């Protein structure tokens, strides 16, 4: 079995969860979300993925993004796993949980280009 796609899905899920956390805490600049910060290009892809699934939405002014009602419902549905992620970001089972959960949400929006 090829482990490369699994590793890529794992990394993308971690970045999606980092974006969710940053949106909740309002701790990042718009450039960070779009991957304009050195070494964070993959964060831009994660931001796009969450936008396309209507889990976050862009805003004018700070903070640059907000969690949508659908995003709030998603986090509430996975509240236990979200709490685990916030407490221990290196737990593979938590990341796998969210990787499956995120793939179940269809893309409904076309994300704007940066």
Backbone as JSON Lines, residues from 0, in Angstrom:
{"i":0,"aa":"X","n":[0.84,-1.19,0.0],"ca":[0.0,0.0,0.0],"c":[0.88,1.24,0.0]}
{"i":1,"aa":"X","n":[0.54,2.19,-0.85],"ca":[1.32,3.42,-0.97],"c":[1.0,4.35,0.2]}
{"i":2,"aa":"X","n":[2.02,4.75,0.92],"ca":[1.84,5.61,2.1],"c":[1.89,7.09,1.75]}
{"i":3,"aa":"X","n":[2.33,7.44,0.53],"ca":[2.46,8.85,0.17],"c":[1.12,9.59,0.19]}
{"i":4,"aa":"X","n":[0.04,9.09,-0.44],"ca":[-1.24,9.81,-0.36],"c":[-1.74,9.96,1.07]}
{"i":5,"aa":"X","n":[-1.52,8.93,1.89],"ca":[-1.94,9.0,3.29],"c":[-1.18,10.1,4.03]}
{"i":6,"aa":"X","n":[0.12,10.18,3.79],"ca":[0.94,11.22,4.43],"c":[0.52,12.6,3.96]}
{"i":7,"aa":"X","n":[0.19,12.74,2.67],"ca":[-0.25,14.04,2.15],"c":[-1.59,14.43,2.75]}
{"i":8,"aa":"X","n":[-2.53,13.49,2.88],"ca":[-3.82,13.78,3.49],"c":[-3.65,14.16,4.95]}
{"i":9,"aa":"X","n":[-2.73,13.48,5.64],"ca":[-2.46,13.77,7.04],"c":[-1.95,15.21,7.18]}
{"i":10,"aa":"X","n":[-0.99,15.6,6.35],"ca":[-0.41,16.95,6.42],"c":[-1.47,18.0,6.08]}
{"i":11,"aa":"X","n":[-2.27,17.76,5.06],"ca":[-3.31,18.73,4.69],"c":[-4.32,18.89,5.81]}
{"i":12,"aa":"X","n":[-4.68,17.79,6.46],"ca":[-5.63,17.86,7.57],"c":[-5.06,18.66,8.73]}
{"i":13,"aa":"X","n":[-3.79,18.46,9.03],"ca":[-3.15,19.24,10.1],"c":[-3.23,20.72,9.78]}
{"i":14,"aa":"X","n":[-2.96,21.1,8.53],"ca":[-3.02,22.51,8.14],"c":[-4.45,23.04,8.22]}
{"i":15,"aa":"X","n":[-5.42,22.23,7.82],"ca":[-6.83,22.66,7.94],"c":[-7.18,22.93,9.4]}
{"i":16,"aa":"X","n":[-6.74,22.06,10.28],"ca":[-7.04,22.25,11.71],"c":[-6.31,23.46,12.27]}
{"i":17,"aa":"X","n":[-5.1,23.72,11.78],"ca":[-4.38,24.93,12.2],"c":[-5.13,26.18,11.75]}
{"i":18,"aa":"X","n":[-5.7,26.14,10.56],"ca":[-6.48,27.29,10.07],"c":[-7.72,27.48,10.93]}
{"i":19,"aa":"X","n":[-8.43,26.39,11.22],"ca":[-9.59,26.48,12.12],"c":[-9.2,27.12,13.45]}
{"i":20,"aa":"X","n":[-8.11,26.66,14.02],"ca":[-7.67,27.19,15.31],"c":[-7.32,28.67,15.2]}
{"i":21,"aa":"X","n":[-6.63,29.07,14.13],"ca":[-6.27,30.47,13.95],"c":[-7.51,31.34,13.77]}
{"i":22,"aa":"X","n":[-8.51,30.84,13.04],"ca":[-9.75,31.6,12.86],"c":[-10.44,31.79,14.21]}
{"i":23,"aa":"X","n":[-10.45,30.75,15.03],"ca":[-11.1,30.86,16.34],"c":[-10.39,31.84,17.26]}
{"i":24,"aa":"X","n":[-9.07,31.88,17.19],"ca":[-8.32,32.72,18.12],"c":[-7.93,34.06,17.53]}
{"i":25,"aa":"X","n":[-8.21,34.27,16.22],"ca":[-7.87,35.53,15.55],"c":[-6.41,35.89,15.78]}
{"i":26,"aa":"X","n":[-5.52,34.94,15.5],"ca":[-4.11,35.19,15.82],"c":[-3.2,35.28,14.6]}
{"i":27,"aa":"X","n":[-3.76,35.36,13.39],"ca":[-2.93,35.38,12.19],"c":[-3.33,36.51,11.25]}
{"i":28,"aa":"X","n":[-2.38,36.87,10.39],"ca":[-2.64,37.88,9.38],"c":[-3.26,37.22,8.15]}
{"i":29,"aa":"X","n":[-3.84,38.01,7.27],"ca":[-4.43,37.44,6.06],"c":[-3.35,36.78,5.2]}
{"i":30,"aa":"X","n":[-2.14,37.31,5.2],"ca":[-1.04,36.7,4.45],"c":[-0.73,35.28,4.92]}
{"i":31,"aa":"X","n":[-0.83,35.04,6.2],"ca":[-0.59,33.69,6.73],"c":[-1.63,32.72,6.17]}
{"i":32,"aa":"X","n":[-2.91,33.14,6.19],"ca":[-3.97,32.27,5.69],"c":[-3.78,31.93,4.22]}
{"i":33,"aa":"X","n":[-3.27,32.86,3.44],"ca":[-3.09,32.61,2.01],"c":[-1.75,31.98,1.68]}
{"i":34,"aa":"X","n":[-0.95,31.66,2.7],"ca":[0.32,31.0,2.46],"c":[1.43,31.92,2.01]}
{"i":35,"aa":"X","n":[1.27,33.23,2.27],"ca":[2.28,34.2,1.86],"c":[3.46,34.26,2.82]}
{"i":36,"aa":"X","n":[3.39,33.57,3.94],"ca":[4.47,33.54,4.92],"c":[5.41,32.4,4.54]}
{"i":37,"aa":"X","n":[6.71,32.64,4.62],"ca":[7.69,31.63,4.23],"c":[7.41,30.3,4.94]}
{"i":38,"aa":"X","n":[7.38,29.25,4.15],"ca":[7.17,27.91,4.69],"c":[5.72,27.56,4.97]}
{"i":39,"aa":"X","n":[4.8,28.44,4.63],"ca":[3.39,28.2,4.95],"c":[2.51,28.14,3.7]}
{"i":40,"aa":"X","n":[3.08,27.82,2.55],"ca":[2.29,27.75,1.32],"c":[1.16,26.75,1.46]}
{"i":41,"aa":"X","n":[1.39,25.66,2.17],"ca":[0.35,24.64,2.33],"c":[-0.82,25.14,3.18]}
{"i":42,"aa":"X","n":[-0.61,26.18,3.98],"ca":[-1.71,26.76,4.74],"c":[-2.69,27.43,3.8]}
{"i":43,"aa":"X","n":[-2.19,28.02,2.72],"ca":[-3.07,28.63,1.73],"c":[-3.99,27.59,1.09]}
{"i":44,"aa":"X","n":[-3.46,26.41,0.81],"ca":[-4.28,25.33,0.24],"c":[-5.32,24.87,1.25]}
{"i":45,"aa":"X","n":[-4.95,24.82,2.52],"ca":[-5.9,24.43,3.56],"c":[-7.0,25.48,3.71]}
{"i":46,"aa":"X","n":[-6.64,26.74,3.64],"ca":[-7.64,27.82,3.71],"c":[-8.61,27.68,2.55]}
{"i":47,"aa":"X","n":[-8.1,27.44,1.35],"ca":[-8.96,27.23,0.18],"c":[-9.91,26.06,0.4]}
{"i":48,"aa":"X","n":[-9.38,24.97,0.93],"ca":[-10.21,23.77,1.14],"c":[-11.35,24.06,2.12]}
{"i":49,"aa":"X","n":[-11.08,24.79,3.18],"ca":[-12.13,25.11,4.15],"c":[-13.14,26.09,3.56]}
{"i":50,"aa":"X","n":[-12.67,27.02,2.74],"ca":[-13.59,27.95,2.07],"c":[-14.51,27.2,1.1]}
{"i":51,"aa":"X","n":[-13.94,26.28,0.33],"ca":[-14.73,25.53,-0.65],"c":[-15.78,24.64,0.03]}
{"i":52,"aa":"X","n":[-15.53,24.26,1.26],"ca":[-16.5,23.44,1.99],"c":[-17.44,24.29,2.84]}
{"i":53,"aa":"X","n":[-17.32,25.61,2.75],"ca":[-18.17,26.55,3.47],"c":[-18.05,26.38,4.99]}
{"i":54,"aa":"X","n":[-16.85,26.04,5.46],"ca":[-16.62,25.91,6.89],"c":[-16.08,27.21,7.48]}
{"i":55,"aa":"X","n":[-15.44,28.02,6.64],"ca":[-15.01,29.37,7.02],"c":[-15.43,30.31,5.89]}
{"i":56,"aa":"X","n":[-15.46,31.6,6.2],"ca":[-15.77,32.6,5.18],"c":[-14.84,33.79,5.37]}
{"i":57,"aa":"X","n":[-14.58,34.49,4.28],"ca":[-13.71,35.66,4.37],"c":[-14.5,36.86,4.88]}
{"i":58,"aa":"X","n":[-13.78,37.77,5.48],"ca":[-14.38,38.99,6.03],"c":[-13.55,40.18,5.6]}
{"i":59,"aa":"X","n":[-14.14,41.34,5.66],"ca":[-13.41,42.57,5.41],"c":[-12.84,43.04,6.75]}
{"i":60,"aa":"X","n":[-11.55,43.34,6.76],"ca":[-10.91,43.81,7.98],"c":[-10.52,42.66,8.89]}
{"i":61,"aa":"X","n":[-9.89,43.0,10.0],"ca":[-9.5,41.94,10.93],"c":[-10.7,41.45,11.74]}
{"i":62,"aa":"X","n":[-10.77,40.22,12.03],"ca":[-9.98,39.13,11.49],"c":[-10.39,38.84,10.06]}
{"i":63,"aa":"X","n":[-9.47,38.32,9.24],"ca":[-9.78,38.14,7.82],"c":[-10.75,36.99,7.52]}
{"i":64,"aa":"X","n":[-10.96,36.1,8.47],"ca":[-11.87,34.96,8.26],"c":[-12.71,34.73,9.51]}
{"i":65,"aa":"X","n":[-13.85,34.08,9.29],"ca":[-14.73,33.7,10.4],"c":[-15.22,32.29,10.14]}
{"i":66,"aa":"X","n":[-15.57,31.6,11.2],"ca":[-16.14,30.27,11.07],"c":[-17.62,30.43,10.74]}
{"i":67,"aa":"X","n":[-18.08,29.73,9.74],"ca":[-19.49,29.79,9.34],"c":[-20.34,28.95,10.3]}
{"i":68,"aa":"X","n":[-21.65,29.07,10.16],"ca":[-22.55,28.24,10.97],"c":[-22.29,26.76,10.69]}
{"i":69,"aa":"X","n":[-22.01,26.44,9.43],"ca":[-21.69,25.05,9.07],"c":[-20.38,24.61,9.73]}
{"i":70,"aa":"X","n":[-19.41,25.52,9.8],"ca":[-18.14,25.23,10.46],"c":[-18.32,25.03,11.95]}
{"i":71,"aa":"X","n":[-19.15,25.87,12.57],"ca":[-19.44,25.71,14.01],"c":[-20.11,24.37,14.27]}
{"i":72,"aa":"X","n":[-21.05,23.99,13.41],"ca":[-21.73,22.7,13.57],"c":[-20.75,21.56,13.4]}
{"i":73,"aa":"X","n":[-19.82,21.69,12.45],"ca":[-18.8,20.67,12.23],"c":[-17.95,20.48,13.48]}
{"i":74,"aa":"X","n":[-17.47,21.59,14.04],"ca":[-16.63,21.49,15.24],"c":[-17.42,20.96,16.43]}
{"i":75,"aa":"X","n":[-18.68,21.34,16.53],"ca":[-19.51,20.85,17.63],"c":[-19.75,19.35,17.49]}
{"i":76,"aa":"X","n":[-19.98,18.9,16.26],"ca":[-20.18,17.47,16.01],"c":[-18.94,16.67,16.4]}
{"i":77,"aa":"X","n":[-17.79,17.25,16.18],"ca":[-16.51,16.58,16.47],"c":[-15.82,17.22,17.67]}
{"i":78,"aa":"X","n":[-16.62,17.65,18.63],"ca":[-16.11,18.4,19.78],"c":[-15.03,17.65,20.56]}
{"i":79,"aa":"X","n":[-15.24,16.37,20.79],"ca":[-14.26,15.6,21.56],"c":[-12.92,15.55,20.81]}
{"i":80,"aa":"X","n":[-12.97,15.25,19.51],"ca":[-11.74,15.19,18.72],"c":[-11.09,16.57,18.62]}
{"i":81,"aa":"X","n":[-11.89,17.63,18.52],"ca":[-11.36,18.99,18.46],"c":[-10.63,19.33,19.75]}
{"i":82,"aa":"X","n":[-11.22,18.98,20.87],"ca":[-10.56,19.2,22.16],"c":[-9.24,18.45,22.24]}
{"i":83,"aa":"X","n":[-9.25,17.22,21.74],"ca":[-8.02,16.42,21.72],"c":[-6.97,17.07,20.84]}
{"i":84,"aa":"X","n":[-7.38,17.59,19.7],"ca":[-6.43,18.26,18.8],"c":[-5.82,19.47,19.49]}
{"i":85,"aa":"X","n":[-6.64,20.27,20.12],"ca":[-6.13,21.47,20.79],"c":[-5.18,21.12,21.94]}
{"i":86,"aa":"X","n":[-5.43,20.0,22.59],"ca":[-4.58,19.59,23.71],"c":[-3.29,18.93,23.24]}
{"i":87,"aa":"X","n":[-3.38,18.11,22.21],"ca":[-2.22,17.33,21.75],"c":[-2.25,17.25,20.24]}
{"i":88,"aa":"X","n":[-1.6,18.18,19.59],"ca":[-1.68,18.25,18.13],"c":[-0.94,17.12,17.43]}
{"i":89,"aa":"X","n":[-0.21,16.3,18.15],"ca":[0.55,15.24,17.5],"c":[-0.13,13.87,17.6]}
{"i":90,"aa":"X","n":[-1.38,13.83,17.92],"ca":[-2.08,12.55,18.05],"c":[-2.55,12.07,16.69]}
{"i":91,"aa":"X","n":[-1.93,11.03,16.16],"ca":[-2.31,10.55,14.83],"c":[-3.78,10.13,14.72]}
{"i":92,"aa":"X","n":[-4.34,9.55,15.75],"ca":[-5.74,9.11,15.66],"c":[-6.69,10.3,15.53]}
{"i":93,"aa":"X","n":[-6.39,11.4,16.17],"ca":[-7.22,12.6,16.07],"c":[-7.13,13.17,14.65]}
{"i":94,"aa":"X","n":[-5.94,13.22,14.1],"ca":[-5.77,13.73,12.74],"c":[-6.49,12.82,11.75]}
{"i":95,"aa":"X","n":[-6.37,11.52,11.92],"ca":[-7.07,10.58,11.05],"c":[-8.58,10.77,11.14]}
{"i":96,"aa":"X","n":[-9.08,11.02,12.34],"ca":[-10.51,11.27,12.54],"c":[-10.95,12.46,11.69]}
{"i":97,"aa":"X","n":[-10.21,13.56,11.78],"ca":[-10.58,14.75,11.03],"c":[-10.35,14.59,9.53]}
{"i":98,"aa":"X","n":[-9.35,13.82,9.14],"ca":[-9.13,13.57,7.71],"c":[-10.36,12.89,7.11]}
{"i":99,"aa":"X","n":[-10.91,11.91,7.8],"ca":[-12.13,11.24,7.33],"c":[-13.32,12.2,7.36]}
{"i":100,"aa":"X","n":[-13.45,12.95,8.44],"ca":[-14.59,13.86,8.6],"c":[-14.59,14.95,7.53]}
{"i":101,"aa":"X","n":[-13.43,15.51,7.24],"ca":[-13.35,16.57,6.24],"c":[-13.64,16.07,4.83]}
{"i":102,"aa":"X","n":[-13.25,14.84,4.53],"ca":[-13.52,14.32,3.19],"c":[-15.0,14.02,2.98]}
{"i":103,"aa":"X","n":[-15.75,13.9,4.05],"ca":[-17.19,13.65,3.94],"c":[-17.98,14.92,3.61]}
{"i":104,"aa":"X","n":[-17.36,16.07,3.74],"ca":[-18.04,17.34,3.47],"c":[-17.79,17.71,2.02]}
{"i":105,"aa":"X","n":[-18.84,17.81,1.21],"ca":[-18.65,18.14,-0.2],"c":[-18.24,19.61,-0.38]}
{"i":106,"aa":"X","n":[-17.52,19.85,-1.45],"ca":[-17.17,21.22,-1.79],"c":[-18.41,21.9,-2.35]}
{"i":107,"aa":"X","n":[-18.73,23.07,-1.83],"ca":[-19.93,23.78,-2.28],"c":[-19.61,25.15,-2.86]}
{"i":108,"aa":"X","n":[-18.42,25.63,-2.6],"ca":[-18.04,26.96,-3.07],"c":[-16.77,26.9,-3.86]}
{"i":109,"aa":"X","n":[-16.61,27.83,-4.74],"ca":[-15.32,28.01,-5.41],"c":[-14.58,29.04,-4.6]}
{"i":110,"aa":"X","n":[-13.42,28.66,-4.09],"ca":[-12.63,29.58,-3.27],"c":[-12.06,30.69,-4.13]}
{"i":111,"aa":"X","n":[-12.04,31.91,-3.6],"ca":[-11.44,33.01,-4.35],"c":[-9.94,32.82,-4.47]}
{"i":112,"aa":"X","n":[-9.37,33.3,-5.53],"ca":[-7.92,33.21,-5.69],"c":[-7.27,34.37,-4.98]}
{"i":113,"aa":"X","n":[-6.12,34.12,-4.44],"ca":[-5.41,35.16,-3.69],"c":[-4.71,36.12,-4.59]}
